[in-house]
Amino acid sequence: MEQPPVLDTAVINELREIMGADFDTLVASYVRDGGQRLQALHDALAAGDAEGVRQQAHSFKGSSGNLGALRVTGICLEIEQYARDRDLAAAGTLMEALENQFQKSCDALGAC
């Protein structure tokens, strides 16, 4: 199965057109929020808090989807489902991939 692109360029282009100069503020907010979400996911996993993992993954999925970060969105969806099933071990195995894809998204957004 082929991975989606890091970013959905159509979403990025539309946001740039709609938001103009505020697009950079949106990106900065996403980067800041994403770092906080990753930490919150780690904390919830360490605490064995399946509902906390689910909530953080769901929120991160939404903000990533709004910005067109397709790979981050997909991994968050998987983590959310594992947390819903109370399989935190499986959810935890996806954290490194999530962190890597978030970094790729951030890098790509900086290059847009």
DRENTORKOL-3810 file (N, C-alpha, C; in nm, 4 decimals):
REM DRENTORKOL-3810
@n.u->0.0841; n.v->-0.1191; n.w->0.0000; ca.u->0.0000; ca.v->0.0000; ca.w->0.0000; c.u->0.0882; c.v->0.1250; c.w->0.0000
@n.u->0.0625; n.v->0.2122; n.w->-0.0922; ca.u->0.1419; ca.v->0.3333; ca.w->-0.1065; c.u->0.0998; c.v->0.4373; c.w->-0.0032
@n.u->0.1996; n.v->0.5027; n.w->0.0571; ca.u->0.1719; ca.v->0.6068; ca.w->0.1543; c.u->0.1205; c.v->0.7314; c.w->0.0844
@n.u->0.0308; n.v->0.8047; n.w->0.1506; ca.u->-0.0116; ca.v->0.9326; ca.w->0.0936; c.u->0.1041; c.v->1.0315; c.w->0.1012
@n.u->0.0951; n.v->1.1418; n.w->0.0284; ca.u->0.1998; ca.v->1.2434; ca.w->0.0410; c.u->0.2003; c.v->1.3001; c.w->0.1835
@n.u->0.3107; n.v->1.3615; n.w->0.2213; ca.u->0.3210; ca.v->1.4211; ca.w->0.3552; c.u->0.2117; c.v->1.5255; c.w->0.3728
@n.u->0.1967; n.v->1.6125; n.w->0.2735; ca.u->0.0961; ca.v->1.7182; ca.w->0.2775; c.u->0.0064; c.v->1.7122; c.w->0.1547
@n.u->-0.1176; n.v->1.7498; n.w->0.1740; ca.u->-0.2120; ca.v->1.7643; ca.w->0.0632; c.u->-0.1934; c.v->1.9061; c.w->0.0086
@n.u->-0.1268; n.v->1.9167; n.w->-0.1037; ca.u->-0.0942; ca.v->2.0492; ca.w->-0.1565; c.u->-0.2187; c.v->2.1304; c.w->-0.1917
@n.u->-0.3275; n.v->2.0636; n.w->-0.2282; ca.u->-0.4505; ca.v->2.1371; ca.w->-0.2582; c.u->-0.5025; c.v->2.2073; c.w->-0.1330
@n.u->-0.4963; n.v->2.1390; n.w->-0.0195; ca.u->-0.5403; ca.v->2.1991; ca.w->0.1070; c.u->-0.4495; c.v->2.3165; c.w->0.1425
@n.u->-0.3184; n.v->2.2951; n.w->0.1299; ca.u->-0.2225; ca.v->2.4003; ca.w->0.1624; c.u->-0.2455; c.v->2.5230; c.w->0.0739
@n.u->-0.2608; n.v->2.5013; n.w->-0.0557; ca.u->-0.2824; ca.v->2.6129; ca.w->-0.1484; c.u->-0.4100; c.v->2.6882; c.w->-0.1162
@n.u->-0.5160; n.v->2.6153; n.w->-0.0832; ca.u->-0.6432; ca.v->2.6798; ca.w->-0.0493; c.u->-0.6297; c.v->2.7617; c.w->0.0793
@n.u->-0.5637; n.v->2.7033; n.w->0.1799; ca.u->-0.5439; ca.v->2.7769; ca.w->0.3052; c.u->-0.4609; c.v->2.9025; c.w->0.2832
@n.u->-0.3560; n.v->2.8911; n.w->0.2023; ca.u->-0.2725; ca.v->3.0086; ca.w->0.1730; c.u->-0.3561; c.v->3.1190; c.w->0.1069
@n.u->-0.4409; n.v->3.0782; n.w->0.0139; ca.u->-0.5235; ca.v->3.1757; ca.w->-0.0578; c.u->-0.6235; c.v->3.2422; c.w->0.0365
@n.u->-0.6869; n.v->3.1630; n.w->0.1211; ca.u->-0.7893; ca.v->3.2145; ca.w->0.2121; c.u->-0.7276; c.v->3.2989; c.w->0.3234
@n.u->-0.6165; n.v->3.2504; n.w->0.3798; ca.u->-0.5611; ca.v->3.3124; ca.w->0.4995; c.u->-0.4569; c.v->3.4195; c.w->0.4723
@n.u->-0.3982; n.v->3.4172; n.w->0.3551; ca.u->-0.2958; ca.v->3.5169; ca.w->0.3239; c.u->-0.1813; c.v->3.5119; c.w->0.4233
@n.u->-0.1468; n.v->3.6272; n.w->0.4779; ca.u->-0.0338; ca.v->3.6368; ca.w->0.5717; c.u->-0.0589; c.v->3.5594; c.w->0.7004
@n.u->-0.1829; n.v->3.5338; n.w->0.7337; ca.u->-0.2145; ca.v->3.4592; ca.w->0.8560; c.u->-0.1816; c.v->3.3106; c.w->0.8445
@n.u->-0.1506; n.v->3.2647; n.w->0.7240; ca.u->-0.1151; ca.v->3.1239; ca.w->0.7064; c.u->0.0055; c.v->3.0875; c.w->0.7923
@n.u->0.1044; n.v->3.1750; n.w->0.7992; ca.u->0.2236; ca.v->3.1477; ca.w->0.8795; c.u->0.1893; c.v->3.1341; c.w->1.0280
@n.u->0.0921; n.v->3.2115; n.w->1.0741; ca.u->0.0465; ca.v->3.2016; ca.w->1.2126; c.u->-0.0198; c.v->3.0666; c.w->1.2358
@n.u->-0.0968; n.v->3.0210; n.w->1.1388; ca.u->-0.1615; ca.v->2.8898; ca.w->1.1487; c.u->-0.0574; c.v->2.7793; c.w->1.1569
@n.u->0.0444; n.v->2.7875; n.w->1.0743; ca.u->0.1503; ca.v->2.6868; ca.w->1.0750; c.u->0.2225; c.v->2.6873; c.w->1.2100
@n.u->0.2552; n.v->2.8050; n.w->1.2598; ca.u->0.3240; ca.v->2.8148; ca.w->1.3894; c.u->0.2382; c.v->2.7546; c.w->1.5004
@n.u->0.1093; n.v->2.7788; n.w->1.4943; ca.u->0.0173; ca.v->2.7234; ca.w->1.5940; c.u->0.0125; c.v->2.5706; c.w->1.5839
@n.u->0.0107; n.v->2.5192; n.w->1.4624; ca.u->0.0087; ca.v->2.3744; ca.w->1.4418; c.u->0.1354; c.v->2.3094; c.w->1.4964
@n.u->0.2493; n.v->2.3706; n.w->1.4707; ca.u->0.3766; ca.v->2.3164; ca.w->1.5184; c.u->0.3781; c.v->2.3151; c.w->1.6714
@n.u->0.3386; n.v->2.4258; n.w->1.7326; ca.u->0.3345; ca.v->2.4352; ca.w->1.8790; c.u->0.2352; c.v->2.3342; c.w->1.9379
@n.u->0.1158; n.v->2.3316; n.w->1.8831; ca.u->0.0115; ca.v->2.2411; ca.w->1.9318; c.u->0.0524; c.v->2.0956; c.w->1.9114
@n.u->0.1138; n.v->2.0663; n.w->1.7983; ca.u->0.1559; ca.v->1.9294; ca.w->1.7699; c.u->0.2576; c.v->1.8792; c.w->1.8711
@n.u->0.3529; n.v->1.9644; n.w->1.9070; ca.u->0.4503; ca.v->1.9267; ca.w->2.0088; c.u->0.3840; c.v->1.8978; c.w->2.1422
@n.u->0.2842; n.v->1.9792; n.w->2.1757; ca.u->0.2107; ca.v->1.9584; ca.w->2.3007; c.u->0.1282; c.v->1.8300; c.w->2.2947
@n.u->0.0689; n.v->1.8033; n.w->2.1814; ca.u->-0.0106; ca.v->1.6806; ca.w->2.1651; c.u->0.0778; c.v->1.5568; c.w->2.1759
@n.u->0.1956; n.v->1.5607; n.w->2.1157; ca.u->0.2871; ca.v->1.4470; ca.w->2.1250; c.u->0.3241; c.v->1.4204; c.w->2.2709
@n.u->0.3543; n.v->1.5265; n.w->2.3449; ca.u->0.3890; ca.v->1.5091; ca.w->2.4857; c.u->0.2701; c.v->1.4534; c.w->2.5636
@n.u->0.1514; n.v->1.5062; n.w->2.5363; ca.u->0.0316; ca.v->1.4584; ca.w->2.6048; c.u->0.0039; c.v->1.3116; c.w->2.5712
@n.u->0.0299; n.v->1.2720; n.w->2.4469; ca.u->0.0133; ca.v->1.1312; ca.w->2.4086; c.u->0.1120; c.v->1.0434; c.w->2.4850
@n.u->0.2365; n.v->1.0863; n.w->2.4931; ca.u->0.3364; ca.v->1.0105; ca.w->2.5693; c.u->0.2942; c.v->0.9978; c.w->2.7164
@n.u->0.2479; n.v->1.1082; n.w->2.7727; ca.u->0.2061; ca.v->1.1078; ca.w->2.9134; c.u->0.0881; c.v->1.0137; c.w->2.9351
@n.u->-0.0105; n.v->1.0193; n.w->2.8462; ca.u->-0.1286; ca.v->0.9333; ca.w->2.8599; c.u->-0.0913; c.v->0.7865; c.w->2.8423
@n.u->-0.0022; n.v->0.7584; n.w->2.7487; ca.u->0.0434; ca.v->0.6197; ca.w->2.7299; c.u->0.1157; c.v->0.5699; c.w->2.8547
@n.u->0.2038; n.v->0.6529; n.w->2.9102; ca.u->0.2793; ca.v->0.6152; ca.w->3.0301; c.u->0.1865; c.v->0.5909; c.w->3.1484
@n.u->0.0769; n.v->0.6653; n.w->3.1537; ca.u->-0.0191; ca.v->0.6517; ca.w->3.2631; c.u->-0.1195; c.v->0.5393; c.w->3.2394
@n.u->-0.1164; n.v->0.4792; n.w->3.1205; ca.u->-0.2140; ca.v->0.3751; ca.w->3.0882; c.u->-0.3539; c.v->0.4299; c.w->3.0700
@n.u->-0.3636; n.v->0.5547; n.w->3.0283; ca.u->-0.4906; ca.v->0.6257; ca.w->3.0141; c.u->-0.5421; c.v->0.6151; c.w->2.8706
@n.u->-0.6168; n.v->0.5098; n.w->2.8436; ca.u->-0.6658; ca.v->0.4849; ca.w->2.7080; c.u->-0.7544; c.v->0.5984; c.w->2.6581
@n.u->-0.8400; n.v->0.6509; n.w->2.7432; ca.u->-0.9292; ca.v->0.7590; ca.w->2.7010; c.u->-0.8488; c.v->0.8860; c.w->2.6726
@n.u->-0.7472; n.v->0.9127; n.w->2.7522; ca.u->-0.6609; ca.v->1.0277; ca.w->2.7270; c.u->-0.5866; c.v->1.0131; c.w->2.5953
@n.u->-0.5372; n.v->0.8934; n.w->2.5668; ca.u->-0.4706; ca.v->0.8675; ca.w->2.4391; c.u->-0.5688; c.v->0.8899; c.w->2.3256
@n.u->-0.6887; n.v->0.8366; n.w->2.3395; ca.u->-0.7891; ca.v->0.8516; ca.w->2.2343; c.u->-0.8212; c.v->0.9984; c.w->2.2091
@n.u->-0.8406; n.v->1.0740; n.w->2.3163; ca.u->-0.8755; ca.v->1.2156; ca.w->2.3013; c.u->-0.7628; c.v->1.2953; c.w->2.2357
@n.u->-0.6395; n.v->1.2718; n.w->2.2791; ca.u->-0.5267; ca.v->1.3443; ca.w->2.2211; c.u->-0.5072; c.v->1.3076; c.w->2.0740
@n.u->-0.5174; n.v->1.1794; n.w->2.0439; ca.u->-0.5025; ca.v->1.1358; ca.w->1.9046; c.u->-0.6133; c.v->1.1948; c.w->1.8179
@n.u->-0.7342; n.v->1.1989; n.w->1.8720; ca.u->-0.8477; ca.v->1.2540; ca.w->1.7973; c.u->-0.8263; c.v->1.4027; c.w->1.7679
@n.u->-0.7831; n.v->1.4775; n.w->1.8677; ca.u->-0.7598; ca.v->1.6208; ca.w->1.8483; c.u->-0.6457; c.v->1.6465; c.w->1.7503
@n.u->-0.5381; n.v->1.5690; n.w->1.7648; ca.u->-0.4222; ca.v->1.5839; ca.w->1.6760; c.u->-0.4621; c.v->1.5467; c.w->1.5337
@n.u->-0.5450; n.v->1.4447; n.w->1.5194; ca.u->-0.5947; ca.v->1.4038; ca.w->1.3878; c.u->-0.6723; c.v->1.5187; c.w->1.3236
@n.u->-0.7559; n.v->1.5846; n.w->1.4005; ca.u->-0.8362; ca.v->1.6943; ca.w->1.3470; c.u->-0.7524; c.v->1.8120; c.w->1.3012
@n.u->-0.6582; n.v->1.8553; n.w->1.3851; ca.u->-0.5763; ca.v->1.9701; ca.w->1.3468; c.u->-0.4860; c.v->1.9354; c.w->1.2287
@n.u->-0.4378; n.v->1.8130; n.w->1.2250; ca.u->-0.3529; ca.v->1.7701; ca.w->1.1135; c.u->-0.4333; c.v->1.7606; c.w->0.9846
@n.u->-0.5540; n.v->1.7090; n.w->0.9947; ca.u->-0.6403; ca.v->1.6995; ca.w->0.8775; c.u->-0.6757; c.v->1.8360; c.w->0.8222
@n.u->-0.7015; n.v->1.9313; n.w->0.9120; ca.u->-0.7345; ca.v->2.0670; ca.w->0.8684; c.u->-0.6203; c.v->2.1315; c.w->0.7928
@n.u->-0.4986; n.v->2.0921; n.w->0.8245; ca.u->-0.3812; ca.v->2.1502; ca.w->0.7602; c.u->-0.3290; c.v->2.0640; c.w->0.6460
@n.u->-0.3946; n.v->1.9520; n.w->0.6210; ca.u->-0.3541; ca.v->1.8672; ca.w->0.5090; c.u->-0.2352; c.v->1.7783; c.w->0.5372
@n.u->-0.2038; n.v->1.7550; n.w->0.6651; ca.u->-0.0926; ca.v->1.6667; ca.w->0.7022; c.u->-0.1446; c.v->1.5228; c.w->0.6993
@n.u->-0.1446; n.v->1.4643; n.w->0.5810; ca.u->-0.2128; ca.v->1.3377; ca.w->0.5573; c.u->-0.1547; c.v->1.2206; c.w->0.6352
@n.u->-0.0239; n.v->1.2092; n.w->0.6400; ca.u->0.0358; ca.v->1.0943; ca.w->0.7100; c.u->0.0141; c.v->1.1034; c.w->0.8601
@n.u->0.0269; n.v->1.2232; n.w->0.9160; ca.u->0.0013; ca.v->1.2414; ca.w->1.0593; c.u->-0.1437; c.v->1.2058; c.w->1.0891
@n.u->-0.2342; n.v->1.2508; n.w->1.0053; ca.u->-0.3758; ca.v->1.2222; ca.w->1.0232; c.u->-0.4009; c.v->1.0715; c.w->1.0249
@n.u->-0.3408; n.v->0.9995; n.w->0.9327; ca.u->-0.3601; ca.v->0.8549; ca.w->0.9244; c.u->-0.3080; c.v->0.7815; c.w->1.0466
@n.u->-0.1907; n.v->0.8208; n.w->1.0954; ca.u->-0.1346; ca.v->0.7552; ca.w->1.2136; c.u->-0.2194; c.v->0.7871; c.w->1.3365
@n.u->-0.2635; n.v->0.9110; n.w->1.3477; ca.u->-0.3506; ca.v->0.9474; ca.w->1.4608; c.u->-0.4794; c.v->0.8658; c.w->1.4591
@n.u->-0.5337; n.v->0.8417; n.w->1.3420; ca.u->-0.6545; ca.v->0.7598; ca.w->1.3299; c.u->-0.6290; c.v->0.6191; c.w->1.3835
@n.u->-0.5135; n.v->0.5631; n.w->1.3486; ca.u->-0.4785; ca.v->0.4295; ca.w->1.3988; c.u->-0.4620; c.v->0.4292; c.w->1.5501
@n.u->-0.3915; n.v->0.5285; n.w->1.6024; ca.u->-0.3715; ca.v->0.5366; ca.w->1.7479; c.u->-0.5060; c.v->0.5522; c.w->1.8182
@n.u->-0.5913; n.v->0.6355; n.w->1.7623; ca.u->-0.7243; ca.v->0.6566; ca.w->1.8205; c.u->-0.8019; c.v->0.5247; c.w->1.8263
@n.u->-0.7960; n.v->0.4469; n.w->1.7198; ca.u->-0.8679; ca.v->0.3198; ca.w->1.7173; c.u->-0.8095; c.v->0.2218; c.w->1.8181
@n.u->-0.6774; n.v->0.2135; n.w->1.8252; ca.u->-0.6155; ca.v->0.1247; ca.w->1.9243; c.u->-0.6559; c.v->0.1665; c.w->2.0657
@n.u->-0.6563; n.v->0.2952; n.w->2.0916; ca.u->-0.6940; ca.v->0.3434; ca.w->2.2250; c.u->-0.8408; c.v->0.3110; c.w->2.2538
@n.u->-0.9250; n.v->0.3246; n.w->2.1535; ca.u->-1.0669; ca.v->0.2911; ca.w->2.1699; c.u->-1.0807; c.v->0.1432; c.w->2.2065
@n.u->-0.9931; n.v->0.0601; n.w->2.1475; ca.u->-0.9939; ca.v->-0.0842; ca.w->2.1762; c.u->-0.9137; c.v->-0.1179; c.w->2.3025
@n.u->-0.8591; n.v->-0.0157; n.w->2.3668; ca.u->-0.7782; ca.v->-0.0299; ca.w->2.4889; c.u->-0.6497; c.v->-0.1102; c.w->2.4652
@n.u->-0.5969; n.v->-0.1014; n.w->2.3440; ca.u->-0.4713; ca.v->-0.1677; ca.w->2.3090; c.u->-0.3601; c.v->-0.0614; c.w->2.3069
@n.u->-0.3171; n.v->-0.0229; n.w->2.4265; ca.u->-0.2179; ca.v->0.0837; ca.w->2.4366; c.u->-0.0796; c.v->0.0396; c.w->2.3910
@n.u->-0.0516; n.v->-0.0890; n.w->2.3992; ca.u->0.0774; ca.v->-0.1384; ca.w->2.3499; c.u->0.0874; c.v->-0.1132; c.w->2.1996
@n.u->-0.0187; n.v->-0.1442; n.w->2.1265; ca.u->-0.0191; ca.v->-0.1211; ca.w->1.9820; c.u->-0.0144; c.v->0.0286; c.w->1.9518
@n.u->-0.0887; n.v->0.1066; n.w->2.0281; ca.u->-0.0871; ca.v->0.2518; ca.w->2.0086; c.u->0.0539; c.v->0.3057; c.w->2.0301
@n.u->0.1202; n.v->0.2563; n.w->2.1323; ca.u->0.2550; ca.v->0.3024; ca.w->2.1631; c.u->0.3563; c.v->0.2716; c.w->2.0548
@n.u->0.3342; n.v->0.1615; n.w->1.9836; ca.u->0.4290; ca.v->0.1254; ca.w->1.8774; c.u->0.4255; c.v->0.2244; c.w->1.7610
@n.u->0.3212; n.v->0.3055; n.w->1.7538; ca.u->0.3074; ca.v->0.4014; ca.w->1.6438; c.u->0.3645; c.v->0.5391; c.w->1.6770
@n.u->0.4078; n.v->0.5592; n.w->1.8004; ca.u->0.4526; ca.v->0.6923; ca.w->1.8408; c.u->0.5763; c.v->0.7399; c.w->1.7641
@n.u->0.6715; n.v->0.6516; n.w->1.7419; ca.u->0.7912; ca.v->0.6937; ca.w->1.6683; c.u->0.7544; c.v->0.7360; c.w->1.5259
@n.u->0.6683; n.v->0.6585; n.w->1.4622; ca.u->0.6238; ca.v->0.6941; ca.w->1.3272; c.u->0.5487; c.v->0.8267; c.w->1.3293
@n.u->0.4660; n.v->0.8478; n.w->1.4316; ca.u->0.3917; ca.v->0.9730; ca.w->1.4427; c.u->0.4875; c.v->1.0911; c.w->1.4581
@n.u->0.5851; n.v->1.0756; n.w->1.5441; ca.u->0.6822; ca.v->1.1835; ca.w->1.5639; c.u->0.7590; c.v->1.2122; c.w->1.4348
@n.u->0.7996; n.v->1.1077; n.w->1.3653; ca.u->0.8731; ca.v->1.1262; ca.w->1.2395; c.u->0.7879; c.v->1.1959; c.w->1.1344
@n.u->0.6635; n.v->1.1540; n.w->1.1214; ca.u->0.5766; ca.v->1.2148; ca.w->1.0198; c.u->0.5374; c.v->1.3574; c.w->1.0571
@n.u->0.5221; n.v->1.3826; n.w->1.1865; ca.u->0.4946; ca.v->1.5200; ca.w->1.2291; c.u->0.6124; c.v->1.6097; c.w->1.1918
@n.u->0.7338; n.v->1.5616; n.w->1.2162; ca.u->0.8529; ca.v->1.6396; ca.w->1.1806; c.u->0.8594; c.v->1.6625; c.w->1.0300
@n.u->0.8288; n.v->1.5606; n.w->0.9515; ca.u->0.8276; ca.v->1.5774; ca.w->0.8052; c.u->0.7228; c.v->1.6792; c.w->0.7626
@n.u->0.6071; n.v->1.6761; n.w->0.8289; ca.u->0.5016; ca.v->1.7729; ca.w->0.7975; c.u->0.5476; c.v->1.9140; c.w->0.8304
@n.u->0.6085; n.v->1.9293; n.w->0.9478; ca.u->0.6591; ca.v->2.0613; ca.w->0.9879; c.u->0.7634; c.v->2.1119; c.w->0.8887
@n.u->0.8548; n.v->2.0223; n.w->0.8506; ca.u->0.9576; ca.v->2.0598; ca.w->0.7531; c.u->0.8936; c.v->2.1010; c.w->0.6207
@n.u->0.7973; n.v->2.0232; n.w->0.5756; ca.u->0.7318; ca.v->2.0528; ca.w->0.4482; c.u->0.6532; c.v->2.1848; c.w->0.4555
@n.u->0.5915; n.v->2.2104; n.w->0.5681; ca.u->0.5166; ca.v->2.3366; ca.w->0.5829; c.u->0.6114; c.v->2.4559; c.w->0.5843
@n.u->0.7278; n.v->2.4377; n.w->0.6368; ca.u->0.8260; ca.v->2.5463; ca.w->0.6357; c.u->0.8780; c.v->2.5741; c.w->0.4965
@n.u->0.8702; n.v->2.4734; n.w->0.4111; ca.u->0.9209; ca.v->2.4871; ca.w->0.2739; c.u->0.8127; c.v->2.5311; c.w->0.1770
@n.u->0.6904; n.v->2.5367; n.w->0.2217; ca.u->0.5787; ca.v->2.5721; ca.w->0.1306; c.u->0.5897; c.v->2.7152; c.w->0.0810
END
